[in-house]
Amino acid sequence: MEIHQERMVKAQELLAELDFDFMAIFPSSNMLYLSGFYDEPGERMLLLLLPREAEPIFLIPELYEEQVKQESPFQDIRIWSDSDDPMNLLRRTVVDLAVKEARVLVDDGMWVKFFLMLREALPKAKFSLVSRVMVPLRMQKTPHEIRCLEQAGAIADEAFEEIIRSKIAGMTELALARALEEAMKKRGAEKIAFETLIASGLNSALPHHRAGRRRIEPGDVVILDYGCRIQEYCSDITRTIVCKEASKEI
């Protein structure tokens, strides 16, 4: 909890230096980094507003109330239900912030649907991207963050060593992807970093081929693009192997 309070203070200092009134954070790694709370983006309005001098404000659907209270130290939580119009809550909150002609930073990944709601609530506002604050803030890793990254990288490396010792000829790309993911999870990975990409044979010429039902054959080039997460810190590894022996052309 303390680390999130420290991060908020640093974010507010940068916000003031850039002369912006508040940040609007969408469900993202930025929300997790600043508040300790995270969920996947959804169709309901869920925002974290960070003024440069006041306490952060959560605007959340009622189904998230207990989760936010448990996971975040910031307890100015304003709730709307499915029978409400979330725009009303947003307008009231903007009035409380006293920023009619605001300068606002919005999360780089915010869905247009919610950005348009902000713009409607603040028709005279000037908007820019929250990365202006979050990039310089997040690029400086703490010892704890570095340990998480190192662990995620080590797990990915160890899983690769296990996979190349196994018999992959005859496996489908999907089966190899699942085996690689299981090798990471049994070593402590909390979840995968992104969809595991396995591209074999002719598929290996496609940089972002998704794992499919093609069976891996002797002599195939096989590309593995994968990673895992430790406390939401990711590894991202790409390795190219050949099933059994490589041809002279390969």
Secondary structure as a PSIPRED ss2 file (coil, helix, strand):
# PSIPRED VFORMAT (PSIPRED V4.0)

   1 M C   1.000  0.000  0.000
   2 E H   0.000  1.000  0.000
   3 I H   0.000  1.000  0.000
   4 H H   0.000  1.000  0.000
   5 Q H   0.000  1.000  0.000
   6 E H   0.000  1.000  0.000
   7 R H   0.000  1.000  0.000
   8 M H   0.000  1.000  0.000
   9 V H   0.000  1.000  0.000
  10 K H   0.000  1.000  0.000
  11 A H   0.000  1.000  0.000
  12 Q H   0.000  1.000  0.000
  13 E H   0.000  1.000  0.000
  14 L H   0.000  1.000  0.000
  15 L H   0.000  1.000  0.000
  16 A H   0.000  1.000  0.000
  17 E H   0.000  1.000  0.000
  18 L C   1.000  0.000  0.000
  19 D C   1.000  0.000  0.000
  20 F C   1.000  0.000  0.000
  21 D C   1.000  0.000  0.000
  22 F E   0.000  0.000  1.000
  23 M E   0.000  0.000  1.000
  24 A E   0.000  0.000  1.000
  25 I E   0.000  0.000  1.000
  26 F C   1.000  0.000  0.000
  27 P C   1.000  0.000  0.000
  28 S C   1.000  0.000  0.000
  29 S H   0.000  1.000  0.000
  30 N H   0.000  1.000  0.000
  31 M H   0.000  1.000  0.000
  32 L H   0.000  1.000  0.000
  33 Y H   0.000  1.000  0.000
  34 L H   0.000  1.000  0.000
  35 S H   0.000  1.000  0.000
  36 G C   1.000  0.000  0.000
  37 F C   1.000  0.000  0.000
  38 Y C   1.000  0.000  0.000
  39 D C   1.000  0.000  0.000
  40 E C   1.000  0.000  0.000
  41 P C   1.000  0.000  0.000
  42 G C   1.000  0.000  0.000
  43 E C   1.000  0.000  0.000
  44 R C   1.000  0.000  0.000
  45 M C   1.000  0.000  0.000
  46 L C   1.000  0.000  0.000
  47 L E   0.000  0.000  1.000
  48 L E   0.000  0.000  1.000
  49 L E   0.000  0.000  1.000
  50 L E   0.000  0.000  1.000
  51 P E   0.000  0.000  1.000
  52 R C   1.000  0.000  0.000
  53 E C   1.000  0.000  0.000
  54 A C   1.000  0.000  0.000
  55 E C   1.000  0.000  0.000
  56 P C   1.000  0.000  0.000
  57 I E   0.000  0.000  1.000
  58 F E   0.000  0.000  1.000
  59 L E   0.000  0.000  1.000
  60 I E   0.000  0.000  1.000
  61 P E   0.000  0.000  1.000
  62 E H   0.000  1.000  0.000
  63 L H   0.000  1.000  0.000
  64 Y H   0.000  1.000  0.000
  65 E H   0.000  1.000  0.000
  66 E H   0.000  1.000  0.000
  67 Q H   0.000  1.000  0.000
  68 V H   0.000  1.000  0.000
  69 K H   0.000  1.000  0.000
  70 Q H   0.000  1.000  0.000
  71 E H   0.000  1.000  0.000
  72 S C   1.000  0.000  0.000
  73 P C   1.000  0.000  0.000
  74 F C   1.000  0.000  0.000
  75 Q C   1.000  0.000  0.000
  76 D C   1.000  0.000  0.000
  77 I E   0.000  0.000  1.000
  78 R E   0.000  0.000  1.000
  79 I E   0.000  0.000  1.000
  80 W E   0.000  0.000  1.000
  81 S C   1.000  0.000  0.000
  82 D C   1.000  0.000  0.000
  83 S C   1.000  0.000  0.000
  84 D C   1.000  0.000  0.000
  85 D C   1.000  0.000  0.000
  86 P H   0.000  1.000  0.000
  87 M H   0.000  1.000  0.000
  88 N H   0.000  1.000  0.000
  89 L H   0.000  1.000  0.000
  90 L H   0.000  1.000  0.000
  91 R H   0.000  1.000  0.000
  92 R H   0.000  1.000  0.000
  93 T H   0.000  1.000  0.000
  94 V H   0.000  1.000  0.000
  95 V H   0.000  1.000  0.000
  96 D H   0.000  1.000  0.000
  97 L H   0.000  1.000  0.000
  98 A C   1.000  0.000  0.000
  99 V C   1.000  0.000  0.000
 100 K C   1.000  0.000  0.000
 101 E C   1.000  0.000  0.000
 102 A C   1.000  0.000  0.000
 103 R E   0.000  0.000  1.000
 104 V E   0.000  0.000  1.000
 105 L E   0.000  0.000  1.000
 106 V E   0.000  0.000  1.000
 107 D C   1.000  0.000  0.000
 108 D C   1.000  0.000  0.000
 109 G C   1.000  0.000  0.000
 110 M C   1.000  0.000  0.000
 111 W C   1.000  0.000  0.000
 112 V H   0.000  1.000  0.000
 113 K H   0.000  1.000  0.000
 114 F H   0.000  1.000  0.000
 115 F H   0.000  1.000  0.000
 116 L H   0.000  1.000  0.000
 117 M H   0.000  1.000  0.000
 118 L H   0.000  1.000  0.000
 119 R H   0.000  1.000  0.000
 120 E H   0.000  1.000  0.000
 121 A H   0.000  1.000  0.000
 122 L C   1.000  0.000  0.000
 123 P C   1.000  0.000  0.000
 124 K C   1.000  0.000  0.000
 125 A C   1.000  0.000  0.000
 126 K E   0.000  0.000  1.000
 127 F E   0.000  0.000  1.000
 128 S E   0.000  0.000  1.000
 129 L E   0.000  0.000  1.000
 130 V C   1.000  0.000  0.000
 131 S H   0.000  1.000  0.000
 132 R H   0.000  1.000  0.000
 133 V H   0.000  1.000  0.000
 134 M H   0.000  1.000  0.000
 135 V H   0.000  1.000  0.000
 136 P H   0.000  1.000  0.000
 137 L H   0.000  1.000  0.000
 138 R H   0.000  1.000  0.000
 139 M C   1.000  0.000  0.000
 140 Q C   1.000  0.000  0.000
 141 K C   1.000  0.000  0.000
 142 T C   1.000  0.000  0.000
 143 P H   0.000  1.000  0.000
 144 H H   0.000  1.000  0.000
 145 E H   0.000  1.000  0.000
 146 I H   0.000  1.000  0.000
 147 R H   0.000  1.000  0.000
 148 C H   0.000  1.000  0.000
 149 L H   0.000  1.000  0.000
 150 E H   0.000  1.000  0.000
 151 Q H   0.000  1.000  0.000
 152 A H   0.000  1.000  0.000
 153 G H   0.000  1.000  0.000
 154 A H   0.000  1.000  0.000
 155 I H   0.000  1.000  0.000
 156 A H   0.000  1.000  0.000
 157 D H   0.000  1.000  0.000
 158 E H   0.000  1.000  0.000
 159 A H   0.000  1.000  0.000
 160 F H   0.000  1.000  0.000
 161 E H   0.000  1.000  0.000
 162 E H   0.000  1.000  0.000
 163 I H   0.000  1.000  0.000
 164 I H   0.000  1.000  0.000
 165 R C   1.000  0.000  0.000
 166 S C   1.000  0.000  0.000
 167 K C   1.000  0.000  0.000
 168 I C   1.000  0.000  0.000
 169 A C   1.000  0.000  0.000
 170 G C   1.000  0.000  0.000
 171 M C   1.000  0.000  0.000
 172 T E   0.000  0.000  1.000
 173 E H   0.000  1.000  0.000
 174 L H   0.000  1.000  0.000
 175 A H   0.000  1.000  0.000
 176 L H   0.000  1.000  0.000
 177 A H   0.000  1.000  0.000
 178 R H   0.000  1.000  0.000
 179 A H   0.000  1.000  0.000
 180 L H   0.000  1.000  0.000
 181 E H   0.000  1.000  0.000
 182 E H   0.000  1.000  0.000
 183 A H   0.000  1.000  0.000
 184 M H   0.000  1.000  0.000
 185 K H   0.000  1.000  0.000
 186 K C   1.000  0.000  0.000
 187 R C   1.000  0.000  0.000
 188 G C   1.000  0.000  0.000
 189 A C   1.000  0.000  0.000
 190 E C   1.000  0.000  0.000
 191 K E   0.000  0.000  1.000
 192 I E   0.000  0.000  1.000
 193 A C   1.000  0.000  0.000
 194 F C   1.000  0.000  0.000
 195 E C   1.000  0.000  0.000
 196 T C   1.000  0.000  0.000
 197 L E   0.000  0.000  1.000
 198 I E   0.000  0.000  1.000
 199 A E   0.000  0.000  1.000
 200 S E   0.000  0.000  1.000
 201 G H   0.000  1.000  0.000
 202 L H   0.000  1.000  0.000
 203 N H   0.000  1.000  0.000
 204 S H   0.000  1.000  0.000
 205 A H   0.000  1.000  0.000
 206 L C   1.000  0.000  0.000
 207 P C   1.000  0.000  0.000
 208 H C   1.000  0.000  0.000
 209 H C   1.000  0.000  0.000
 210 R C   1.000  0.000  0.000
 211 A C   1.000  0.000  0.000
 212 G C   1.000  0.000  0.000
 213 R C   1.000  0.000  0.000
 214 R C   1.000  0.000  0.000
 215 R E   0.000  0.000  1.000
 216 I C   1.000  0.000  0.000
 217 E C   1.000  0.000  0.000
 218 P C   1.000  0.000  0.000
 219 G C   1.000  0.000  0.000
 220 D C   1.000  0.000  0.000
 221 V E   0.000  0.000  1.000
 222 V E   0.000  0.000  1.000
 223 I E   0.000  0.000  1.000
 224 L E   0.000  0.000  1.000
 225 D E   0.000  0.000  1.000
 226 Y E   0.000  0.000  1.000
 227 G C   1.000  0.000  0.000
 228 C E   0.000  0.000  1.000
 229 R E   0.000  0.000  1.000
 230 I E   0.000  0.000  1.000
 231 Q C   1.000  0.000  0.000
 232 E C   1.000  0.000  0.000
 233 Y E   0.000  0.000  1.000
 234 C E   0.000  0.000  1.000
 235 S C   1.000  0.000  0.000
 236 D C   1.000  0.000  0.000
 237 I E   0.000  0.000  1.000
 238 T E   0.000  0.000  1.000
 239 R E   0.000  0.000  1.000
 240 T E   0.000  0.000  1.000
 241 I E   0.000  0.000  1.000
 242 V E   0.000  0.000  1.000
 243 C C   1.000  0.000  0.000
 244 K C   1.000  0.000  0.000
 245 E C   1.000  0.000  0.000
 246 A C   1.000  0.000  0.000
 247 S C   1.000  0.000  0.000
 248 K C   1.000  0.000  0.000
 249 E C   1.000  0.000  0.000
 250 I C   1.000  0.000  0.000
